[in-house]
Amino acid sequence: MLTGMADVAESAAGENERRFGWWDMFTRPEDDPRSDGGFKGELATLVGYLKDQRLTLEMKCSGLDAEGLARRSVPPSNMSLLGLVRHMAGVEHSWFRRILGGQDLPRLYRSEEDRDADFNGATGDAECVAEAWEAWRREVAFAERFVTEAPSLEVSVVHEGEELTLREVLVHMIEEYARHNGHADLLRECVDGRVGQ
């Protein structure tokens, strides 16, 4: 049961106590970089919710060392918070650079030999962590520029035989982050007991 500032119920692993940053939140309101919604118009709404989802992933990873970020906390899954950062860098790269941007580039963290290299290669060393964050921030910045410079949400490409609009990609990206942020909730709780929205 919630007791105000922290919930001290034992975690499933028995190693960590569940703890909130503030009430039922991951962090105190004044430290939360996410918006409260209130976006005006379709573009602002899509961009705003996507930005908040990106910030949620960053928050769920905050304060952990390389070993904590790389910990595969829910066996037998190969998923880790660091793997999620690498995976989402690859997703951003694929949709905005390769598909919408038409850049002929190999996929990030993926090969024919290892389609799960984003997760399999997420190791607990500082260099791997730094490279993952650098790649993720670079791809997010590219995506944000692409959206800002697009003449409308109707910008489209043919992908796998079907027309695909920027609008559809933005909605998909919100869904992709929301799904993986749910994974991040569980992964983080298993690492150090930290929970909250």
Buried (B, 14 or more C-beta within 10 A) or exposed (E): EEEEEBBEEEBEEEEBEBBBBBBEBBBEEEEBEBEEEEBEEEBEBBBBBBBBBBBBBBBBBBEBEBBBBBBBBBEEEEBBBBBBBBBBBBBBBBBBBBBBBEEEEEBBBBEEEEEBBBBEBBBBEEEBBEEBBEBBBBBBEBBBEBBEEEEEBEBBBEBEEEEBBBBBBBBBBBEBBBEBBEBBBBBBBBBBBBBBB
